[in-house]
Amino acid sequence: MKNQNANIIMQNKIFSQIAIGTLFLLIIPLLLMIFKIPLHDPGSGFETINWSLSDFIIIGFLIFSLSNIFVLIARRIQKKSQRIILAIILLLAFLWLWAELAVGIFTNRGS
């Protein structure tokens, strides 16, 4: 069996790495807002990002919490294929929540 200490999921420092990774991901939309770099919006051409502080907090919470949920569940799963399925499920849940909070694609609550 592989050395458990070499497995990054089994190490507790993964949680601080997730926090740092979340902050780096949040820097991307922040830089796009600061430098007013437009992104393509299929409905109306090119638009700049206009996030509020609450938007950053919510998306940061989603990224951080779903990443930690993955780590905590993946620690109990031994098969790599099951970990991949778990990652796909959590990624789809993240995308659904993000789209729902942004514009209410599946229900009318977001708009």
Beta strands, then each sheet from edge to edge (+ up, - down):
strand 1: 39-41
strand 2: 45-47
sheet 1: 1+ 2-
end
